């Protein structure tokens, strides 16, 4: 009898571990979709184009980068070809790339002179901020759907 109790307990532990693994991976996939959807909305609101080339300099921003055009975003491996750079630090970017529109994934980079805005998570919620002066300097007009995020 005592042996069968241990067997049942082992089954329960295995089930819980599998449930946590599956749940965590689907949450991460859902979070990536939310990030890309927000990014797509922001990029289209800023640039007003059908397709926008994005260079991802922050490898932790998305767990998996889409291979093809997703929601009008085309992810590229070359920052020179991009219209928007998503970064967590300027250390990884060349001087040529620093002249592009940079969207920060953390508050410290947002405070730098290079960022035009930021998208990051704080207390489990997305935070979207746009720098009005930086956008004016780069001659970027903000769509009406993004005006409430201007600072």
Backbone as a printed PyTorch tensor [residue, N CA C, xyz], in Angstrom:
tensor([[[  0.7980,  -1.1980,   0.0000],
         [  0.0000,   0.0000,   0.0000],
         [  0.8430,   1.2660,   0.0000]],

        [[  1.8860,   1.2660,   0.8220],
         [  2.7230,   2.4600,   0.9300],
         [  3.4170,   2.7300,  -0.3960]],

        [[  3.7890,   1.6890,  -1.1340],
         [  4.4660,   1.8560,  -2.4120],
         [  3.5620,   2.4870,  -3.4550]],

        [[  2.2760,   2.1680,  -3.4330],
         [  1.3590,   2.7400,  -4.4180],
         [  1.1230,   4.2310,  -4.1650]],

        [[  1.2210,   4.6620,  -2.9170],
         [  1.0890,   6.0840,  -2.5860],
         [  2.2280,   6.8960,  -3.1710]],

        [[  3.4280,   6.3340,  -3.1180],
         [  4.6000,   7.0040,  -3.7010],
         [  4.4450,   7.0790,  -5.2180]],

        [[  3.9260,   5.9960,  -5.8250],
         [  3.7080,   5.9770,  -7.2750],
         [  2.7260,   7.0760,  -7.6880]],

        [[  1.6470,   7.2320,  -6.9670],
         [  0.6530,   8.2660,  -7.2510],
         [  1.2770,   9.6430,  -7.0670]],

        [[  2.0410,   9.8080,  -6.0110],
         [  2.7110,  11.0850,  -5.7590],
         [  3.6690,  11.4390,  -6.8950]],

        [[  4.4070,  10.4550,  -7.3960],
         [  5.3140,  10.6880,  -8.5230],
         [  4.5360,  11.1310,  -9.7610]],

        [[  3.3960,  10.4860, -10.0090],
         [  2.5640,  10.8700, -11.1570],
         [  2.0770,  12.3060, -11.0230]],

        [[  1.6850,  12.6840,  -9.8330],
         [  1.2080,  14.0490,  -9.5920],
         [  2.3270,  15.0520,  -9.8300]],

        [[  3.5230,  14.7520,  -9.3370],
         [  4.6720,  15.6460,  -9.5190],
         [  4.9940,  15.8020, -11.0030]],

        [[  5.0060,  14.6940, -11.7390],
         [  5.2870,  14.7500, -13.1770],
         [  4.2180,  15.5840, -13.8830]],

        [[  2.9610,  15.4050, -13.5370],
         [  1.8740,  16.1630, -14.1390],
         [  2.0310,  17.6580, -13.8540]],

        [[  2.3270,  18.0120, -12.6310],
         [  2.4910,  19.4260, -12.2540],
         [  3.6590,  20.0420, -13.0130]],

        [[  4.7900,  19.3240, -13.1010],
         [  5.9580,  19.8390, -13.8220],
         [  5.6230,  20.0550, -15.2970]],

        [[  4.9580,  19.0900, -15.9220],
         [  4.5700,  19.2490, -17.3330],
         [  3.6020,  20.4090, -17.5150]],

        [[  2.6540,  20.5510, -16.6000],
         [  1.6890,  21.6470, -16.6650],
         [  2.4020,  22.9990, -16.5760]],

        [[  3.3660,  23.1240, -15.6920],
         [  4.1120,  24.3760, -15.5300],
         [  4.9310,  24.6680, -16.7800]],

        [[  5.5760,  23.6570, -17.3390],
         [  6.4010,  23.8540, -18.5450],
         [  5.5340,  24.2880, -19.7210]],

        [[  4.4250,  23.6000, -19.9530],
         [  3.5320,  23.9380, -21.0650],
         [  2.9170,  25.3140, -20.8450]],

        [[  2.4890,  25.5920, -19.6330],
         [  1.8820,  26.8860, -19.3160],
         [  2.8510,  28.0310, -19.4990]],

        [[  4.0830,  27.8460, -19.0530],
         [  5.0980,  28.9000, -19.1760],
         [  5.4220,  29.1770, -20.6340]],

        [[  5.5670,  28.1330, -21.4450],
         [  5.9010,  28.3600, -22.8560],
         [  4.7560,  29.0390, -23.6020]],

        [[  3.5120,  28.6910, -23.2830],
         [  2.4030,  29.3450, -23.9770],
         [  2.2390,  30.7900, -23.5140]],

        [[  2.5570,  31.0820, -22.2540],
         [  2.5240,  32.4610, -21.7660],
         [  3.5870,  33.2820, -22.4810]],

        [[  4.8010,  32.7110, -22.6350],
         [  5.8830,  33.4220, -23.3310],
         [  5.5080,  33.6830, -24.7800]],

        [[  4.8900,  32.7060, -25.4370],
         [  4.4670,  32.8980, -26.8290],
         [  3.3920,  33.9770, -26.9040]],

        [[  2.4810,  33.9840, -25.9500],
         [  1.4420,  35.0060, -25.9150],
         [  2.0240,  36.3830, -25.6650]],

        [[  3.0240,  36.4800, -24.8030],
         [  3.6770,  37.7530, -24.5130],
         [  4.4130,  38.2720, -25.7450]],

        [[  5.0680,  37.3880, -26.4860],
         [  5.7370,  37.8040, -27.7190],
         [  4.7300,  38.3610, -28.7260]],

        [[  3.5720,  37.7200, -28.8320],
         [  2.5490,  38.2100, -29.7580],
         [  2.0640,  39.5940, -29.3310]],

        [[  1.8740,  39.7960, -28.0420],
         [  1.4600,  41.1070, -27.5320],
         [  2.5230,  42.1520, -27.8470]],

        [[  3.7870,  41.8280, -27.6260],
         [  4.8840,  42.7630, -27.8980],
         [  4.9210,  43.1460, -29.3740]],

        [[  4.7930,  42.1490, -30.2490],
         [  4.8450,  42.4230, -31.6910],
         [  3.6260,  43.2410, -32.1190]],

        [[  2.4710,  42.9370, -31.5670],
         [  1.2640,  43.6980, -31.9200],
         [  1.3900,  45.1630, -31.4860]],

        [[  1.8940,  45.3860, -30.2790],
         [  2.0990,  46.7620, -29.8100],
         [  3.1380,  47.4570, -30.6750]],

        [[  4.2450,  46.7680, -30.9300],
         [  5.3130,  47.3280, -31.7560],
         [  4.8040,  47.6640, -33.1560]],

        [[  3.9970,  46.8010, -33.7280],
         [  3.4330,  47.0430, -35.0480],
         [  2.5500,  48.2830, -35.0380]],

        [[  1.7130,  48.3850, -34.0480],
         [  0.8190,  49.5410, -33.9390],
         [  1.6160,  50.8410, -33.7930]],

        [[  2.6480,  50.8130, -32.9690],
         [  3.4830,  52.0000, -32.7590],
         [  4.2380,  52.3510, -34.0400]],

        [[  4.8710,  51.3650, -34.6580],
         [  5.6610,  51.6200, -35.8680],
         [  4.7950,  52.1800, -36.9930]],

        [[  3.6070,  51.6280, -37.1830],
         [  2.7170,  52.1360, -38.2210],
         [  2.1880,  53.5280, -37.8680]],

        [[  1.9740,  53.7680, -36.5800],
         [  1.5320,  55.0880, -36.1470],
         [  2.6000,  56.1560, -36.3050]],

        [[  3.8650,  55.7430, -36.2600],
         [  4.9700,  56.6930, -36.4120],
         [  5.3660,  56.9040, -37.8660]],

        [[  5.4490,  55.8310, -38.6160],
         [  5.9810,  55.9280, -39.9700],
         [  4.9130,  55.9300, -41.0500]],

        [[  3.7210,  55.4430, -40.7430],
         [  2.6130,  55.4850, -41.6930],
         [  2.8510,  54.7150, -42.9720]],

        [[  3.6650,  53.6830, -42.9280],
         [  3.9360,  52.8700, -44.1150],
         [  3.3430,  51.4830, -43.9350]],

        [[  3.1470,  50.7900, -45.0640],
         [  2.5820,  49.4420, -45.0260],
         [  3.5690,  48.4610, -44.3910]],

        [[  4.8180,  48.5090, -44.8360],
         [  5.8600,  47.6290, -44.3110],
         [  6.9680,  48.4560, -43.6660]],

        [[  7.3840,  48.0490, -42.4900],
         [  8.4270,  48.7590, -41.7490],
         [  9.5130,  47.7680, -41.3760]],

        [[ 10.7480,  48.1100, -41.7580],
         [ 11.8930,  47.2480, -41.4680],
         [ 12.4020,  47.5570, -40.0630]],

        [[ 12.5400,  46.4840, -39.2700],
         [ 12.9180,  46.6150, -37.8650],
         [ 14.1880,  45.8110, -37.5980]],

        [[ 15.1250,  46.4600, -36.9170],
         [ 16.3420,  45.7790, -36.4710],
         [ 16.2180,  45.5570, -34.9750]],

        [[ 16.3650,  44.3190, -34.5380],
         [ 16.2120,  43.9630, -33.1360],
         [ 17.6000,  43.8160, -32.5010]],

        [[ 18.0190,  44.8230, -31.7120],
         [ 19.3140,  44.8020, -31.0390],
         [ 19.1890,  44.3240, -29.5950]],

        [[ 17.9880,  43.9830, -29.1670],
         [ 17.7550,  43.4570, -27.8240],
         [ 17.2430,  42.0300, -27.9650]],

        [[ 18.1430,  41.0630, -27.7590],
         [ 17.7740,  39.6590, -27.9530],
         [ 16.7760,  39.1610, -26.9170]],

        [[ 16.6100,  39.8700, -25.8170],
         [ 15.6660,  39.4240, -24.7900],
         [ 14.2530,  39.9720, -25.0260]],

        [[ 14.0910,  40.8810, -25.9700],
         [ 12.7740,  41.4790, -26.2110],
         [ 11.7760,  40.4570, -26.7250]],

        [[ 12.1890,  39.6500, -27.6830],
         [ 11.3340,  38.5960, -28.2260],
         [ 12.0230,  37.2590, -28.0540]],

        [[ 11.2630,  36.2730, -27.6070],
         [ 11.8280,  34.9360, -27.4480],
         [ 12.1520,  34.3360, -28.8180]],

        [[ 11.2570,  34.5950, -29.7770],
         [ 11.4590,  34.0870, -31.1310],
         [ 11.0760,  35.1730, -32.1340]],

        [[ 12.0200,  35.5610, -32.9750],
         [ 11.7870,  36.5980, -33.9690],
         [ 11.1140,  35.9750, -35.1930]],

        [[ 10.0180,  36.5500, -35.6590],
         [  9.3490,  36.0120, -36.8540],
         [ 10.2820,  36.0540, -38.0700]],

        [[ 10.2040,  35.0150, -38.8980],
         [ 11.0610,  34.9200, -40.0820],
         [ 10.6050,  35.8190, -41.2160]],

        [[  9.3220,  36.0870, -41.2610],
         [  8.8020,  36.8210, -42.4090],
         [  8.0460,  38.0560, -41.9510]],

        [[  7.4080,  38.6990, -42.8870],
         [  6.5950,  39.8770, -42.6110],
         [  5.4940,  39.5010, -41.6230]],

        [[  5.4710,  40.1680, -40.4870],
         [  4.4560,  39.9020, -39.4760],
         [  3.8010,  41.2180, -39.0840]],

        [[  2.5270,  41.3420, -39.3690],
         [  1.7780,  42.5670, -39.0410],
         [  2.4260,  43.8150, -39.6450]],

        [[  3.0230,  43.6690, -40.8040],
         [  3.6550,  44.8040, -41.4650],
         [  5.0600,  45.1010, -40.9730]],

        [[  5.5990,  44.2430, -40.1070],
         [  6.9740,  44.4060, -39.6310],
         [  7.8550,  43.3840, -40.3230]],

        [[  8.9670,  43.8610, -40.8670],
         [  9.9320,  42.9790, -41.4980],
         [ 11.2070,  43.0750, -40.6700]],

        [[ 11.5650,  41.9810, -39.9940],
         [ 12.7560,  41.9890, -39.1510],
         [ 13.9900,  41.7450, -40.0030]],

        [[ 15.0040,  42.5970, -39.8120],
         [ 16.2200,  42.5340, -40.6070],
         [ 17.4300,  42.3370, -39.6980]],

        [[ 18.5030,  41.7890, -40.2670],
         [ 19.7410,  41.5580, -39.5090],
         [ 20.7130,  42.7210, -39.6270]],

        [[ 20.3380,  43.7450, -40.3790],
         [ 21.2360,  44.8640, -40.6360],
         [ 20.5540,  46.1670, -40.2080]],

        [[ 21.1420,  46.8550, -39.2520],
         [ 20.4910,  48.0770, -38.7660],
         [ 20.4890,  49.1800, -39.8270]],

        [[ 21.4090,  49.1330, -40.7650],
         [ 21.4500,  50.1420, -41.8250],
         [ 20.2280,  50.0610, -42.7300]],

        [[ 19.6550,  48.8690, -42.8490],
         [ 18.4790,  48.6580, -43.7020],
         [ 17.1750,  48.9600, -42.9840]],

        [[ 17.2390,  49.2190, -41.6880],
         [ 16.0150,  49.3480, -40.9010],
         [ 15.5320,  50.7910, -40.8050]],

        [[ 14.2600,  50.9200, -40.4930],
         [ 13.6770,  52.2270, -40.2080],
         [ 13.5420,  52.4230, -38.7050]],

        [[ 13.4690,  51.3090, -37.9730],
         [ 13.2970,  51.3500, -36.5320],
         [ 14.2140,  50.3220, -35.8910]],

        [[ 14.8940,  50.7390, -34.8300],
         [ 15.7810,  49.8470, -34.0870],
         [ 15.2020,  49.6530, -32.6920]],

        [[ 15.1040,  48.4020, -32.2740],
         [ 14.6400,  48.0640, -30.9260],
         [ 15.8830,  47.6560, -30.1480]],

        [[ 16.2180,  48.4150, -29.0850],
         [ 17.4720,  48.1730, -28.3840],
         [ 17.3260,  48.3170, -26.8770]],

        [[ 18.2340,  47.6480, -26.1740],
         [ 18.3090,  47.7860, -24.7250],
         [ 19.5570,  48.5550, -24.3120]],

        [[ 20.4680,  48.7780, -25.2710],
         [ 21.7160,  49.4900, -25.0090],
         [ 22.2640,  50.0420, -26.3230]],

        [[ 22.9660,  51.1460, -26.2440],
         [ 23.5780,  51.6980, -27.4610],
         [ 24.9630,  51.1080, -27.7000]],

        [[ 25.4720,  50.3500, -26.7490],
         [ 26.8140,  49.7610, -26.8660],
         [ 26.9370,  48.8330, -28.0680]],

        [[ 25.8530,  48.1800, -28.4520],
         [ 25.8610,  47.2140, -29.5520],
         [ 25.6690,  47.8690, -30.9200]],

        [[ 25.4100,  49.1720, -30.9320],
         [ 25.0680,  49.8490, -32.1790],
         [ 26.2280,  50.6850, -32.7050]],

        [[ 26.3840,  50.6900, -34.0200],
         [ 27.4150,  51.5120, -34.6540],
         [ 26.9570,  52.9670, -34.6830]],

        [[ 27.8730,  53.8720, -34.9810],
         [ 27.5320,  55.3000, -35.0610],
         [ 26.4810,  55.5460, -36.1390]],

        [[ 26.5750,  54.8040, -37.2150],
         [ 25.6030,  54.9340, -38.3110],
         [ 24.2000,  54.5650, -37.8300]],

        [[ 24.1100,  53.5360, -37.0060],
         [ 22.8120,  53.0790, -36.4990],
         [ 22.2450,  54.0280, -35.4530]],

        [[ 23.1040,  54.7430, -34.7570],
         [ 22.6350,  55.6870, -33.7410],
         [ 21.8580,  56.8460, -34.3600]],

        [[ 21.9990,  57.0530, -35.6590],
         [ 21.2670,  58.1050, -36.3490],
         [ 19.8540,  57.6740, -36.7290]],

        [[ 19.5750,  56.3810, -36.6070],
         [ 18.2530,  55.8360, -36.9220],
         [ 17.2900,  56.1010, -35.7620]],

        [[ 16.0350,  55.7870, -35.9640],
         [ 15.0310,  55.9020, -34.9080],
         [ 15.1750,  54.7000, -33.9800]],

        [[ 15.5010,  54.9730, -32.7240],
         [ 15.7430,  53.9100, -31.7450],
         [ 14.6120,  53.8850, -30.7230]],

        [[ 14.0750,  52.7060, -30.5320],
         [ 13.0240,  52.4890, -29.5480],
         [ 13.6350,  51.6640, -28.4250]],

        [[ 13.6100,  52.1850, -27.2210],
         [ 14.2440,  51.5460, -26.0680],
         [ 13.3450,  50.4680, -25.4700]],

        [[ 13.9930,  49.4590, -24.8940],
         [ 13.2500,  48.4140, -24.1840],
         [ 13.4730,  48.5160, -22.6760]],

        [[ 14.0270,  49.6490, -22.2510],
         [ 14.1940,  49.9020, -20.8160],
         [ 14.2280,  51.4080, -20.5850]],

        [[ 13.9820,  51.8000, -19.3560],
         [ 13.8870,  53.2240, -19.0370],
         [ 15.2330,  53.9560, -19.1390]],

        [[ 16.3480,  53.3580, -18.6870],
         [ 17.6270,  54.0830, -18.8170],
         [ 17.9640,  54.4630, -20.2610]],

        [[ 17.7400,  53.5710, -21.2180],
         [ 18.0170,  53.9240, -22.6160],
         [ 17.0110,  54.9570, -23.1130]],

        [[ 15.7840,  54.8770, -22.6660],
         [ 14.7810,  55.8780, -23.0390],
         [ 15.2490,  57.2770, -22.6400]],

        [[ 15.9030,  57.4130, -21.5090],
         [ 16.3660,  58.7110, -21.0250],
         [ 17.5500,  59.2530, -21.8440]],

        [[ 18.1900,  58.4130, -22.6490],
         [ 19.3280,  58.8690, -23.4540],
         [ 18.8500,  59.7480, -24.6140]],

        [[ 19.7760,  60.4500, -25.2090],
         [ 19.4330,  61.3490, -26.3140],
         [ 19.1080,  60.5990, -27.6130]],

        [[ 19.3760,  59.3120, -27.6570],
         [ 19.2050,  58.5490, -28.8950],
         [ 17.7940,  57.9970, -29.0850]],

        [[ 17.0780,  57.7670, -28.0120],
         [ 15.7790,  57.0950, -28.0980],
         [ 14.6520,  58.0580, -28.4730]],

        [[ 13.7290,  57.5550, -29.2860],
         [ 12.5260,  58.3280, -29.6260],
         [ 11.3350,  57.8740, -28.7780]],

        [[ 11.4990,  56.7280, -28.1420],
         [ 10.4220,  56.1900, -27.3200],
         [ 10.8620,  54.9160, -26.6370]],

        [[  9.9380,  54.3240, -25.9020],
         [ 10.2540,  53.0940, -25.1800],
         [  9.0300,  52.2010, -25.0690]],

        [[  9.3030,  50.9080, -25.0650],
         [  8.2920,  49.9010, -24.7770],
         [  8.9600,  48.8890, -23.8580]],

        [[  8.4920,  48.8390, -22.6220],
         [  9.0490,  47.8770, -21.6620],
         [  7.9570,  47.4490, -20.6940]],

        [[  8.2410,  46.4190, -19.9260],
         [  7.2740,  45.9020, -18.9640],
         [  7.6550,  46.3590, -17.5740]],

        [[  6.6530,  46.8070, -16.8270],
         [  6.8570,  47.2260, -15.4550],
         [  5.6780,  46.7000, -14.6350]],

        [[  5.9850,  45.9390, -13.6130],
         [  4.9470,  45.3350, -12.7580],
         [  3.9450,  44.5340, -13.5850]],

        [[  4.4610,  43.8180, -14.5880],
         [  3.6220,  42.9470, -15.3970],
         [  2.7650,  43.6350, -16.4400]],

        [[  2.9850,  44.9320, -16.6450],
         [  2.1860,  45.6780, -17.6250],
         [  3.0960,  46.3690, -18.6350]],

        [[  2.6140,  46.4930, -19.8740],
         [  3.4230,  47.2110, -20.8660],
         [  3.4010,  48.7190, -20.5960]],

        [[  4.5600,  49.3320, -20.7810],
         [  4.6960,  50.7820, -20.6540],
         [  5.1580,  51.3060, -22.0080]],

        [[  4.4130,  52.2340, -22.5660],
         [  4.7440,  52.8420, -23.8510],
         [  4.8940,  54.3440, -23.6370]],

        [[  6.0550,  54.8760, -24.0190],
         [  6.3430,  56.3040, -23.8820],
         [  6.9830,  56.7830, -25.1830]],

        [[  6.5830,  57.9640, -25.6480],
         [  7.1800,  58.5760, -26.8340],
         [  7.7290,  59.9430, -26.4670]],

        [[  8.9230,  60.2600, -26.9730],
         [  9.5430,  61.5660, -26.7240],
         [  9.1180,  62.5460, -27.8090]],

        [[  8.3710,  63.5370, -27.4240],
         [  7.8530,  64.5110, -28.3840],
         [  8.9930,  65.2620, -29.0830]],

        [[  9.9720,  65.7600, -28.3190],
         [ 11.0730,  66.5300, -28.9040],
         [ 11.9140,  65.6890, -29.8640]],

        [[ 12.1820,  64.4460, -29.4980],
         [ 12.9840,  63.5790, -30.3690],
         [ 12.2520,  63.2710, -31.6670]],

        [[ 10.9490,  63.0800, -31.5960],
         [ 10.1630,  62.8100, -32.7990],
         [ 10.1230,  64.0290, -33.7160]],

        [[  9.9930,  65.2130, -33.1310],
         [ 10.0020,  66.4460, -33.9280],
         [ 11.3510,  66.6130, -34.6090]],

        [[ 12.4180,  66.3460, -33.8700],
         [ 13.7820,  66.4730, -34.4050],
         [ 14.0070,  65.5340, -35.5970]],

        [[ 13.4070,  64.3460, -35.5460],
         [ 13.5570,  63.3750, -36.6360],
         [ 12.4620,  63.5220, -37.6930]],

        [[ 11.6250,  64.5540, -37.5680],
         [ 10.5560,  64.8410, -38.5200],
         [  9.5610,  63.6760, -38.6290]],

        [[  9.2280,  63.1070, -37.4780],
         [  8.2630,  62.0130, -37.4290],
         [  6.9640,  62.5530, -36.8490]],

        [[  5.8930,  62.3920, -37.6050],
         [  4.5780,  62.8270, -37.1480],
         [  3.8580,  61.6550, -36.4980]],

        [[  3.3070,  61.9080, -35.3470],
         [  2.6450,  60.8640, -34.5760],
         [  1.1850,  60.7610, -34.9840]],

        [[  0.7350,  59.5270, -35.2090],
         [ -0.6630,  59.3020, -35.5200],
         [ -1.5350,  59.6180, -34.3120]],

        [[ -2.7890,  59.9040, -34.5560],
         [ -3.7000,  60.2940, -33.4740],
         [ -3.8350,  59.2060, -32.4100]],

        [[ -3.6600,  57.9360, -32.8060],
         [ -3.7710,  56.8460, -31.8310],
         [ -2.6090,  56.8150, -30.8330]],

        [[ -1.5280,  57.5520, -31.1010],
         [ -0.3570,  57.5340, -30.2230],
         [ -0.1490,  58.8410, -29.4400]],

        [[ -0.9690,  59.8360, -29.6970],
         [ -0.7680,  61.1440, -29.0590],
         [ -0.7890,  61.0810, -27.5330]],

        [[ -1.5520,  60.1830, -26.9690],
         [ -1.6550,  60.1160, -25.5120],
         [ -0.3740,  59.5620, -24.8610]],

        [[  0.5540,  59.0280, -25.6600],
         [  1.7990,  58.4980, -25.1140],
         [  2.9620,  59.4820, -25.2060]],

        [[  2.7190,  60.6600, -25.7510],
         [  3.7590,  61.6870, -25.9050],
         [  4.1280,  62.3060, -24.5630]],

        [[  5.4170,  62.5510, -24.3960],
         [  5.9220,  63.2450, -23.2000],
         [  6.8780,  64.3140, -23.6360]]])
